């Protein structure tokens, strides 16, 4: 009874939505379902009625077509969603203007990668946690190179708002272009360094990038003032790789050393921004130990949180658990990006030889769906590929043979190429039937295939037809938003304080984003605008965030500043990582 009530509620919601909704099947666009808005716009058509080209009968609606899968199998129908273009235009001046903060966040989200490549022999996942409404400069990215290697990066630009987000996007673009040109990490970081040095508003920029060759397991990486990658083996043993020795970006370093490691099949690497370690109430040492523990436990014991899905990939689970567990324990104060990649066995190509009978199209779609599921392709790409290939197989069955029979066949092959391109081929040995004025409804299937695929190539000769579909599949990245921890919620011993005695400053507690602004004012006053030398004793600092480093470096640029960080202190740990000079 509950199921019946649920279905009735869904049907009512479908019918009452204030947008045009139409579901059709086949080349002749037979109506399967439509809601009240669609019935009114199309003048009450009947279910099952063939309405080819019906979209042209509703010029007042902006209509989007999407493949629709039934029961997770064949993409047997098309869903059309239409928005009243005239009403939307008329309502434009009276709409409530969007808040400036929302515009910044929309801008920020639009500039992060929406998808991660589906790579040959590599699984990739990423999650980004945005600190409420303060769009920042953290980034992540993953790229499949032409030679089959996979390049990944995670970085952090200090600051927030449009300026930080714009610079983050520019650096991502620079890295993308340079790394595709030969895959040289050192050269790519050198290009980034030159760009940062040309900024009129100096900022701290750190990054960690790596290139994995899935064929050999070769793993090259560079840590430019950034925390090093975590490697987790198949038994759940998690360790940090050594830092590569590269300075933070914009430091004017002559070179950016690249370190090397070898990944065995099944091993996983985690990259992350420093917001994951700079959490309230945790020292750097505590945070680094917690990160190893959670990453290792996730690989070793897949179900302790009780929220795992059977089809969730290990890279997805590690990213999700690391972010959830660590921030739930302490809260967070800055944006956090995490990216995981795992070396896996490549999925072998699909090769089918099927008889040219009516049921072949269904079998081909089912076999292709099972093969795509092993690649973990994103939902939209999965539907697009299956719909495209289903149309091509149906086209071969209907058009390629004058009299299809058991002696005729259709051949279907699919592979994920090393460069990340998904290529599917449909071959037959029949004679192509050209478009005819007698059947003007023909040809829409191929038009739909071109719309869904990145590339369609037809090779027709006397011996048959080959149709090749190429697609660049992706997997979605998770972009999340949550409220950061307020400074007054920190334990009393971790709240920021600042003791100033002339030209000697003693900050204590967590030196994060808000505290950095207070320290900047005090430094400017004590140094009288950089005209007097000052000393900053960081012994009492429990957390030194990137915003605090930015303030200290700017003060060193403006005047003479001596930094004191005792051995074993939190400040020493961070200053060593970013290679900023200090005294013990």
N, C-alpha and C positions, 0 to 999 in steps of 0.2 A: 504493500500500500504506500509506503514511504517513497519507493522508487517511482510509482505512478504519479504521486504528488509532485515529486521533483521534476519529472518529465513535463507535467502540465505547467509547472512554473516556468521552465525553460522555454516552452512553446509560447507562453503568454509574453515573456520578455522579448523573444524574437519578433513577435508580431507587433509589439508596441514601441519598439525602438524608433526614435525620430530620424532615422536614416533609411535609405533605400537598401534593402537586402534581397538578393536574388541568387538562387542556386540553379545552375543548368548542367546538363549532361550532353556529351556528344558534339559532333561537328554542326548538327542542326540546332543546337542550343535548346534542347527540350527543357521546359520548366519543371523543376523538381520541387522547389519551395520558394515562396516570396512572402514578404510581410505586408502589413496594411499600407505603408507608405509606397511600396512598389506597386501594389494592386491599383492604387489611385493614380500613380504616375503612368502606368501602362494600360489604364482603362479596363481593369478587371479581366485579365487573361485567365485561362484555365490551366490547371496542373496537367502536365504531359504535352501541352501545346508546343510545337516547334516554332521558335521565334528567332531565326538567324538574323543577326545584326540588330537585335532589339536595343542595344546601347544607343544607337543613333536616334531612337525614338524618345529619348529623355535628355534633350540638349541642356536642360536647366540643372543637370546634376553632374558633378565631377565623380566619375566612376572608376574604381580600382578593381582589377581582376586578380584573383589569387587561386592557385590550385587547392582543391579540397580533398583530403584523404578520408576515407570511410573506414573506421575501425583500425587505423594505422596501417592499412594495406595499400591498395591501388589508388592513385589519384584520379578517381573516376568522375569527378565533377569540378566545377569552377564556381567560386563564390564571388559575387559582385557586391561591392559596398559603394553606395553613392551618397554624396553630401550635397545638399541644396546650395548650389553655387550662387544663385541669385539672392537667396535669403542671407547667406553668409556675407555677401558683398554689401547688402543693404544694412546689415547689423554692424558692419565694421566700425563706423564712427561712434556707435553707442556702446561698444564693448568696454568693459572695465580694463584699463591699461594694466599691463603686466608689471609687477614689482621689479625694480632694478636688480635686486638680488636674484630673482628668478631668472632674469635675462642672463646674468653672469653665469649662473649654474647651467642653463641650457647651452650657452656658448661653450662652457667647460666640457660638458658631457659630449657635445658634438665633435670636439676636437680629440677625444680619446678614441682609440680603435674600438669599433663596435664588434669586430669579429677577430678570431685568431685562426691562423691557417690550419687546415687539415693536412698534416705533413706525412711524408713517406717514412715510416719507422720511428716516428716521434709523436707523443701525445703532449699537448700544450693546454694549459688552463691559466686563467688570471681572474683576480677580484680586486676591485678598487673601492675603498671605503672613504667617502668624502665627509670631512668634519662639518656637518650641518650645512650652513649657507655660505661658507667661506671657501670659494673656489680657489684651489691652490695650484702648485706647480709640480706635483708628483706625476710621473708617467710610467707606462709600461708599453711594450710593443713586442711583436713577434713577426718574423719575416722568413719566408722560404726563398732561398737563393736559387739561381738557375742550376747550380751544380748539385742540388739536393741537400746542402747544409741548411741548418735552421739557425737564424740569429735572433737572440732575445735581448731585451734591455729593460732596466728599471732605473729611474733617475728621480732627482729631487731638486727643484729650484726654490730657494727660500722666498718667502713672501706669499701674498695672496691677492686675489682679485684679477682683473683683466690683464695687468702687466705680467704677473707670474704665469698665468695661463697662456698668454700669447708667446712668451719666451719658451715655455715648455713645448708648445706646438712647433715652434721654429726649430728647436734643437732636435725634436723627434724627426722632423723632415730632413734636416741636415744629415743626421745619422743614417736614416733610411737610404738617402741617395748615395752617400759615401760607402756604406757597407755593401750595397749591391754592386759597386764597382770593384770587384775582386775579392770582397770579403776580408779586408785587412782591418782588424780591430784597432791596431796602433794608429794607422792613418786616419781612421774614422774619429778616434778620440782627439787626435791632433787638430782635425777640422773643427770639432766642437770647442776645443780650447781656444782657438783663434776667434771663433764667433763670440764666446763669452767675454774675451778680453776687449772686444770692440764695443761692448755695451756702455752706454752713457751712465746707466745706473748700475753700479757693480752689485752682483749678487753671488751668493754661494751656490754652486751647482755641483752636485755629486752624481755619479752614475756607476752602475755595474752592468756590463754587457758581456755576452758570451756567444760562441758559435759552436754548435754540435754537429759533427759529421755522423749521422746515424749508421752509415755503412761500416765505419771503423771504430766508433766510440770515442774518437778524438774530441776533446772539449777544451777550447781556448777561451780564456776570460780575462777581463781587465776590471780592476776596482779603482776608480778614480775618486779617492776620498770617501768611498762608499763601503758599507759593511759587506763582507765576502759572502759568496753563495754557500748554502747548506747542501750537502750531499747525503742522501739516505739510501742505503743498500736494501736488498730484498728482504733481509732479516730485520729491518727496522733500526739498524745502527746509523745514527745521525752524527755527522761531523762538519765542522767548518773547513772550507778550503783556505789556504793561506792567502792573505791579501797580495795583490800582484805588485804593489809598490808604487802605483801611479798616484800622483798628487791630484787634488781636486781640480775641477775644470776652471780655467781662468787664471791659474797660478803661473802661467808662462813656462811650464816645464818643457824641457827640450824634447822629451820623449815620454811615451806612456807604455811602460812595460806590460807585456802580455804573458800570463802564466798558462801552464798546460796541465791537463788532467786526463784520465781515461775513464769513461763510463762503461761499465759492463751492462749487458742487456738486463732490463728491469730496474736499473738504478734511476733515482729521481734527484733532480736539482731544484732548489727553491731560491729564487731571487726576491728581494723585498726592499721597500723603502725604509728609512730610519724611523719613521713614525711607529713601526712595529716594536722597536726596541725602546724608544723614548716614551714610555708609558708611565702614568702617575704611580708613585709609590714603589718604583722598581729602579735599582741601580743598573748600569749597563751589564754588569756581570750577571745579575739575577735574570735580566731579560734574555741574555744570550743562552743561559742554561735552560730557561723555560721554553724557548723556541726549539731547541734541540729535542727536549723531552716530548713536546706535543707532536712535532713532525715525526719522530721515531715511533711514538705510540700509535699514531694514525696508520702508519704502514704495518706495524706489527699486530695491532688489535683493531680491526676495521669497524667494530661496532659499539664502542663504549658509550657514545652519546645517544644511541638509540634513534638517530634520525637519518641513518644512511639508507640510500636507495640501492636496490640490487643492480641497477644499470648505471650507477654513478661511477665514473672513472676515478682511478687513484689520484690523478693530478687534481681533479675537481675536489675530491674529498680532502686532500691535504690543504689546498688553498682555503677551503671553507672552514675546516677545523682550526687551522692556525689562527685565522682572523677571529673566529667566534670565541674560541677558548681564551686566547690571550686578552682580548679587549673586554670580555665579560668579567674576567678576574680583576681588572684594574681600571677599566675605562681607557680613554685615549684622548690625546690633545691635538693631534695633527693628522692630516690625510695619511692613508696607508695603502700601498700597492703591493700585492703579492703575485708572483708568477711562478708556476711549476712546469717543468718539462721532464719527460721520462723517455728513455730509450726503450722501444718495444719492437717486437717482430713485425715486419711489414705485412700488410694484408695482401695475399696473393691475388693476381688478376682473376676476373670472372670470365669464363668462356662457356657459352651455351650454344648447342645446335638443336633447334626445335623444329618440329614439323609445321608446315604451313596450314594449320587448321584453326578454326575460330577460337579455341581455348588457349592458343599459344600466347596471345597478348596478356591474359591473366597470369599465366605461368611465368612469363618473362618479367612482369612487374613484381611478382612475389619474390622471385629469385634475386632480382636487383635490389629490392627492399632489404632482404636479409644480408646481402653483401654490403650495402651502404651502412647498415647498422653496425657492422664491425669497424667501419671507419669513424663512427661517432660524428657524422656530419650534422650540422645544425638543421633544425626543423625546416626552415624555409628553403635551404639549399636541397635538402632531401626531397621535398615535394617537387621542387623545380626539376631536378634531374629525373625523378621517376615519371613525372608528367611528360617531360620531353621525350624520354625513351618509349613510354607507352604509346605516344602518338606515332613515333617512327615505326614501331613494330606493327601497330594497327595499319599504318600506311602501307607497309610492305605486304601485309596479308591481303589488303583490299585492292591495292593497285598494281603490285609487281607481277602478279601471275594472272594469265587469262583464265585458267581453270585450276585453282589451287587443289592440291591433293596430297596424298601421303608421301609421294616421291619428291615433293618440293620441300624446301627448308628455309628457315630464317636463322641467321647466325648473329648472336649477340655477345660482344666482348666488352669488358670494362676494366680499366686500371687507373690507379692513382700514380701518376708519373713522379719521378724524383723531384721535379720542380714544383710540385704541389698542384698540378693541373689534373683534374679528373676528366678522363677521355673515355667516351662510350661509342662503340661502333655497331651499327646494324647493317648486315649484308643480306642481300637476296640475289637470286639468279634469274629473276624474271624481267619482263619488259616494262619500262616506265610508262605510265599513262599520263599524258599531258593534260593540262587544264582544258576544258571544253565549254563552249557557250551553252551546250545542252545541260551541263551540270555546274552552274555558277556557284553552288555552295561548296564545291571542292576547293582545296588549297588552304583552307583555314587552319588545318592541323599544322602544316609547316610554318605558317605565320605565328601560331602559338608557340611552336618549338623555338623559333628565333627570339621570341619575347622572353622565354624562360632561360635560354642558354646564353652563355657568353659568346659562343661561336658555333655556327652550324655550317658544315661543309658537305655538299652533295657531289658524288662522283658517279655519273651515269654513263654507261657504255653498253655495247651490244651484249655483254656477258652478264649484266645485272647492275645493281645499284648499291653503293656504299654511302651511308649517312653517318657522319662523325659529329658528335656533340662534345664540346669542350666547356668545362666549367671550373671556376676557381672557388672551391667550397671553403666554408669557414665554420667555426664553432663560436657561439656567443661568449663574450666576456661579461662578468657580473659587475655592474656599476651600482654601488650601494650608497646610502646616505644615513647618517645617524648623528645624534647630538653629542658633542665632545664633553669631556669632564671639565667642569668649572674649577678654577684654581682654589676656591674656598672649600672644595670638597676633598682636597688632599689632606693626608694626615698632617698633624701640626708640625712634625719634624721635617716635612718635605715642602712646606709652603715657603715661597721665596721671601728672602729678606736681604737688605743691602746695608752694610755698615761703611760709611765714608769718613775717613780721617785725612783731610787735606788731599793729597794726591795718591793716597792708598785706598783701594776699594776692596771690600771683602763681601762678595755675593755669597749667599747660602741658600740651600734648598734646590728646587727644580728650576733651572734657568731655561724656560721654554719660551713660547712666542710672546705671551703677555709680559713676562718678566724682562725679556730682552728690550722692550721699549723703555722700561724704567732704567735699565742699565745704560742704555744709549744716552739718555738725558744726563745721568750722573757722570758719565765719562766726558761728555762735552763740557760740563761745568768744571770738573776737576782739572781737566787739561787746558781750560780756557780756550776752547776751540782748536786744540791741537798744538798750542804754543808751549805747554809745559809737559815734561815727561810724567807718566803716571804708572802705577803698579796695580795689577789686578791679581789678588790672591784667590785662586779657585779651589782651595782645599776643602771648603765647606759646601761646594756645589755637588748635589747628588745626581743631577741629570743636566747634561749640557746639550741642548738641542741645536738644530741647524740655525734657528733664528739667533740664538746666543752667539754661535760661532760667527755669524754674519756681522753682528755688532762688534765683536772683538777684532775681526779682520779689518773692518772699516776704520776702527779707531787706530789700528796699526798703520793703515794707509795715510790717515790724516796727521798723525804725530807719533811720538815715541811712547810705546806701550810695552811694558814688561809683564808677561804672563807667568804666573807661578802655579805649578800643578805638581803636588807631591807624588812620589811613586805609589802606585796602587790606587790612586784616586780616580773618581769617575771622569774628571776633567782630563787626566793624563791619558786614559783609555781613548777618549774621543780625539784629542789633539794629535795623538800618535796616528790614529786612523786617517785623519785628514791632512797630516803632515804640516801642522802649524807649529813654528818654533816656540819653545817654552823653557822655563827654568824650573828645577826641582825645589 
